[in-house]
Amino acid sequence: MLSVYKTFTLRYNKVVFIYKSPVRWGVQIVGMIFQTRSNTITGKDTNHMSQSSFGNKFKVTTWGESHGKGVGVVVDGCPAGLSLCEEDIQKFLNRRKPGQSKFTTPRKEDDSVEILSGVFEGKTTGTPISLVVYNKNQQSKDYSEIASYYRPGHADYTFDMKYGFRDYRGGGRSSGRETIGRVAAGAIAVKILDQLGIRLMTYSKSIGPIACDPRHFDAEEILKNPVYMPDADAAENAMAYLEACIAEQNSSGGVVECIISGVPAGIGDPVFEKLNANLAKAVMSIGAIKGFEIGDGFDVAKATGKNNNDAFRIGADGSVSKETNHAGGILGGMSDGSDIILRATIKPTPSISATQHTVNKSGEEIDINIKGRHDPIIVPRAIVVVESMAAITIVDAMFANMSARMDSLKRFYK
């Protein structure tokens, strides 16, 4: 069929949209473009609302600011019938709350969680679960002077450039307290995974230049030291290093490693919803995370095909397994049945007492000394956040996978 092409022109707020297309469907396309463009220009783009949400089938939406009335989360997609109480969630929140040791901020918060909806008589109802933690120990006056300048390493400048306005009290939405909602949701995800025989183990792999020795790995040691390292000697050295950082009014970064065991093969998708891609997005969305890798990660650049490929074998029970796990449990975007091993690199706390150089809103270059209560290292409190985002991602992927095969649907519904 012969198509007649015509140029369509639309004007909106001094912006001109020009589109050339066949007459028979050009009007519809231009209309869609106009709707999308106008929504973006006017700030009415409905997709913009998803910036605080993660997941498709198991959707998590966090809310709140560091020095607001509270922070929380809404979890939508949790199946009915899961045993759940506030103590289940509190155990996870206690792992990230401040004031645990000299290596965390002295801000005193109980971080006590309240379940507002979605649970009845100790069971989830299948409706959205709403959770809240009220802020009780804000000291906003500590941050009053930073309203006029941009702190190095923080999102002050970028917030102003994006929104033209920012909540400077403790970082507002970009504060570490935003992760309370993630951890609360992660506690629910971990409980779901636990019933499916899936376990997560997360710890500090390194702090500053101090790394765990694989020969001394002891999972029971993780909860015995304030830096959550599975190597007692490395933990002692790391704490001494952090003491030196504190004395120098400085801070340190590190690496968190998470091992997920029991995920069946075939979870994930081969293209845009790759399991490794979604894990990367989930973990990289955590503030202060600057790097992510799975399996051998960046070391594969130095490997060859012979020593990077994981050979398959048949086990005694007839199942397929791998002799090694360089891939970190994911092949082609889908789990392969091996342990999923991921790592997150965390930058040093940007709020340090030492003098730093920056600029203020008046365009002047100034030197500053940041006041307030800050962690000399983020890593120990970020461990449970990484674990939570990994768990949320796995649950979401497993729920989505339930419709991947017709035979699975027939078994479920017959």
Buried (B, 14 or more C-beta within 10 A) or exposed (E): EEEEEEEBEBEEEEEEBEBEBEEEEBEEEBEEBBEEBBBEEEEEBEEEEEEBEBBEBBBBBBBBBBBBEBBBBBBBBBEEEBEBEBEBBBEBBBBBBBBBEEBBBEBEBBBBBEBEEBBEEEBBBBEBBBBBBBBEEBEEEBBEEBEEBBBBBBBBBEBBEEEEEBBBBBBBBBBBBBBBBBBBBBBBBBBBBEEEEBBBBBBBBBBBEBBBEEEEBEEEBBEEBBBBBBBBEBBBBBBEBBEEBBEEEBBBBBBBBBBBBBBEBBBBBEEEBBBBBBBBBBBEEBBBBEBBBBBBBEEBEEEEEEEBBBEEEEEEEEEEBBEEBBBBBBBEBBBBBBBBBBBBBBBBBBBBBEEBEBEBEEEEEEEBEBBBBBBBBBBBBBBBBBBBBBBBBBBBBBBBBEEEEEEEEEEEEE
